[in-house]
Amino acid sequence: MEEMLSMLLDGAVETLDISPDLYQLAVDKYEEVGTWLAEHGSTPDWRIYPQGSFRLGTVVRPNTPTGEYDIDLVCWLPIAKESVTQAELKERVGRMLHDFVQFKQRQGHGDGPASCEATRRCWTLSYPEDGFHLDVLPTIPDPDLPPTGILLTDKQLRLWQHSNPIGYATWFQLRSQLDRHLVEAKRHAHVADVPEWQIRSTLQRLVQVLKWHAMLYFADDPDQRPPSILVTTLAARAYTGEHDLFTATRNVLNRMSSYVENRHGRWWVPNPAHEEENFADKWNEYPERRKAFLQWHADLSATLDELVQLQHKGLPAVAARMSESFTPDAVHRSFQRMGQRRFTDTKTGALRMGVGGLLTTTAAGPRVQRHTFHGQNPDPRG
């Protein structure tokens, strides 16, 4: 009975994906930065690679017309931590990035970053004309977690911070593959030469749903919005392979809290690729952020429960309620596409009557008669 809800939710969140053209442009830009650093860096073999939502395939479109996509990159320098301080590393990378900006400006093509600004941990290369910015994180190898562990700078902390973006992405990919439909889809996709990143798993989609709702829920107070990595980790841990998006999202919400630990009075959500990294660390410094997370979680859970109850009133009622908690234009476009798809499926005889009179494209239930609007049904199976 929840298949149509999943179709509506999936169609809506699909409109929030980064476009293929913008995706490729972002790849071209960070590869250009990486190549320049590798060729001009004071230490050979500098590397740039993506981390976070861009690497995981869970990017969500900004909720404002002037909003930019935030693409997180790791800048990896092959040097030992004994030979550099956090401040020196941050400054070294920043100096090279500023040189890159000036180099692009001297070329005069207008395709380089508009600026390079320092933030708490990163350097931000801004491409406002293209609609995104690159957050470049200076890092060095973590000798305690080879080969993919990294140590990163933090302006507010004295000690090096641990992370492992490559290891995390591998873990997330394995969690995604609990959905066997994804494995089959990717197998067929290679035949059609469709880029694998364009095929979203149920886990990727439900993470996008959670981030989308959180972005809107905290639109007026973004500081209280839970970090993307925290939401992603809890969702991936709670995911058990459901293929139906709506069902998977509800089940994940029901199970997420069981993966929040309390270690000696401290809230803890460990990085599955590095146990020393705590994605809930800010909850211990700012208890109001945990409270905000719980309120958001309760609101989204209640919204999905209400959508189930509204099914008997029809899809227009469901879409109207969904628009109250999600982006109205995305829901509207999804609803229109679903209507077109149902019309097409009815013409081809693929649409069937499910339990409780809900139209579905699954094999169960009697086939809906294909009508020619000429007074007879040509399909003898109807």
N, C-alpha and C positions, 0 to 999 in steps of 0.2 A: 504493500500500500504506500510505501514511502518512495517508490521509484520516481514518481513525478516530482516529488519534493527535491529529490537528488538532482534530477534533470534541471529544475529551475535554479537550484543553488549552484550547480556546476556551471550552467550557462552564464550565470551572473558573474561568478568569480573569474571565469575565463576572459571576460572583458577587461579584467584588471591586470592581465599578463603584460609583461613587457613585449613590445612588438618585435618581430624577427629583425626588422631593419635596425631598430634601436639597439637590440641585443648585439647584433654584429658590429655596429658602430662602436659600442662600448668595448667590445673585445679588441677591435682594431686600435682604439685609443690606448688601452692599458698595455697592449703588446708593444705599441710604439714607445711608451714610457719605459717599459722593461728593457727593450732593445737598446735604447739610449743609455740607460743606467749601466747595463752590462758592458757597453762599449766605452763609457766615459768615467765610470766609477773608479775611485782610488784603489779599490780592491776588486780583483777580477771575479766574474761569476756572480754578480748581483742578480737576483731573481725577483720577478713580480708574478704573483698568482692570485686568483680571486678567492675570497672566503665569504662566509655568511650567506645571505639569501640568494645572491647572484650565482654562487657556486651550487647551492642546494636546489635551485629552481623554484623558490618560493617568493619571488619578488612580487610585491603588490603595488599597483599604480598609486602615486600620491593622491590625496583626497582634495587637493586644491588645484585650480587651473594653472597656477604658477609654480606648483610644487615640482621638485626635481627628484629623479630616481637617485638613490644613494647606493653606490656600488663600492663594496669594501674590498680592498686589496692588501696583500701582504708584501712588504719589501724585505727580502731576506738577504742578509749579508753574511758570508761564511767566515766569521771571525769569532774568537773565543771571548767569553764574557770577562775574563781576567784582563783583557787588553782594551776594554772600553767601558765607559760609564753610560748610564741611561741617557744623561743629558748630552754626552758626546755623540751617541748614536743618533738621537733625535736631530741634533744639529747637522750631523754629516749628511743624513738623508735629506733634510730640508734644504741644505745648501745645493745639493745636486738637483733637486726638483726645481728650485728657483732658477738654476742655470738652464734647465730644460725649457722652462717657460720663456726665458729670454732668447734661447736658441730658436724656438718656434716663432717668436715675434720678429726676429731678424729675418727669418725666411719670408715673412710677409704674406703667407697663404691664408691666414685667418682661421686655420683649422686647429690651432693649439689651445691649451687651457687659458682662460681669461685671467686667472690668478692662482696663487698658491698661498694658503693660509694655515697657520698652526692651530690645532685643537689640543685637547687634553692628551690624547695618545697618538693622534695621526697628523698627517699633512693633507689638506684638502685641495685637490686640483678641480677647479670649477669650469664646466663647459655649459654655460647658461643657454647658448644658442641651440645646443643639442638636447637639452632637457635632463642632464644628469651631472653628478659630480663624483669624482673618485676620491675615496678616503684611503690614503696610503699609510699603512701601519709599519713603522720600522721594527725589525726583529733580527735576532741572531739564533743560531742553533741551540737547542736545549740538550746539553750533554747527558742528561739523565733520561731522556726519552727519544733516542734515535730511532728511525732517521727523520721523522716528520715533526717531532716536538719543537716548539719555538719558545724563546724568551722575548718579552716585549716590554716597551717602556711605558711608564705611567707617571705623569707629572706630579700626581698627588701622593704617590707611594714611594717608599725608599727602596724596597726590594724588587727584584725582577719578577715579572708576572709570567705564569706558565700558560701555554695554550697549545692546541694541536688541530688547526683547521682542516688539514688534509685527513687526519685520522677521524675527525668528527664527520666529515663528508662521507667517508667510507662507511662509517657506522649508520648514518642516516640512509644511505643508499641500500644497505642491507635490510633496514627496517621497512623501506619502501617495497622491497621485493617480497615481503610477506603476502602482498597482493599478487596472486599468480596471474591475474588478468594483465597486469603490467608487463610481466615477462613475455607473455604471448603477444601483446601489442607491439612491443619493441622488436620481437622476432620478425613480424610482418612488416614493420616500418622500414627495416633495412632494405627490403625488396623494393619499396617505393622510394627509397632514398630520401626519407624524411629525417631531418636532424633529430637525434635521440632526445635532446633537451626539450623539444617541443611536445613530447609525449609526457603528460603529467600523471604521476601515480596518484592513487587515492590519498595517500599520506601527504604528498605535496599540496594537493588541492585543499585538504582539510586544514593544513597549516595556513594556507592563504585565507581560508574562511575566518580562522581565528584572528589572524593579524588584521584582516580587513575590518572585522567588527571592533577590535580593540582600537584601531586607528580612528574610527568614527566615534566610539564611545568616549575616548579621551581627547577628542578634537579640541576641547576648550582647556584642557589641562594635560598637555603632552608629557610633562615631567612625571606624571603618575602612571603613564602607560607602561605595561610590563615589557622588558627587553624582548626583542624578537627571538633571541637565542634561548631565553627561558621558556617562552611559549612553545617554540619548536621542539626543545628537548623533552618537555613534559608530554607533548602530543605524541612524539615518536616513541617514547617509552610506553605510553598507554595504548598505542595502536596495536591491534592483534590480527590484521590482515583483512578486515572487512573491505569489500569492493564497493558497496553502495555508499556514496559520499555522505548522505544525510544520516544514515545509521552509524557510519564510522565516526562522524563528528559528535553525535550524541553520546556514543559509547566512550569515546576518548574523554569528553568532558566529565563523564561519570567516574572515570578512573584516574584522572590526572592527579588529584590530591594525594593519592596513595604513593606517589613517587616524590613527594616533598618530604625530606628527612628533617629530623630535629636532632642535631649532634651537640649534646651537652648544652642545650639552651640556645643553639644557633641554628637558624633555618639554613638548609643546605640542599641544593640541587646540583649534583656533581656533573662535570663534563664527562660523558661516557668515554671520551678519548684521553682524558687526563683528570684523574680523581682529585688532584689538588686544586683544580679550578672550580669555584663555586658560583653558579649562575644566579643564585639567590642572595648573594652577599649584601646587596643593597637593602634587602628586607631587614637585616640586622642593624643597619645604620639608620634606616628610615622606616619604622614600623607602619607608617601610614601607607607605604607603597604595597605592603602585603595586604592591608585592608582593602586598598583599591583593587588589587588583583582579585580578591575574593568577591568583591561586589560586581566586578566585570564578569567573572565566571558565572555567578548566579544569574546575572541579567541575560547572558547569552543562552544559558541552559533553559531558563524560563521561556525565552523567545522561541527556541526550537520545540519545546513542549507545546507551546501555544499553536505553532504551525501545524503540528499533528492534529490537534483538536479542531482546527479550521478546515481540514480536508473535506469534510462533508458539505461545506458551503461552496466548494468549487475553487478552482485555481485563481480566479480573479481576487477572491477574498484572501487567499494565501499570499499572492503577489503583493496585494496592498499592505498586508501586515509585515511582510518581509521588507518592503520599502521603508517602513518606519525605523528599522534597525540597521538597514544596509543602504548602500547608495541607490537612490530611486531610479536613476537613469540606467544603471547596470541591470537592475531587476527588470525594468521595463523592456530593455532590449532582449534579455533572456526569455521573458514571457512571449515576446513577439516571435522569436526564433522557435520556441517550443510550439506555438500555435501553427507555424508553418510546417514544422516537422510532423506534427500530428495530422495535419491535412495531407501531407505527402504519404505518411504511413497508412492512412485510411484509404487513399487512392490505390496503393499497392497491395492492400490487404494485410499489412503487417501489424495493424493495431488490433488489440484484443481487449475484451472486457475482463477486468480483474475482480478481485474480491471487493464487495461493497459497491460495485458499479464504477470503480476507478479505471480509467483507460490506461492501458499499459502496452509496451512493445515486447513483453516477455512471452514465452511460449504458452504459459498457462492461460486457460479461459477461452471461451468461444471467440472466433474471429469476428471483428466488426464488419458488417456487410459493406462491400465496395460499391458505391453508388455512382451511376453515370448521369443522374438527373434527367433521364429520358424515360422513366417509368418502369425500368426493370433492372435487375441485378445480374450481370453477365457471369458472375462467378458462382458455379454450382456448389462450391464448398461452403458458401456463406449461409 
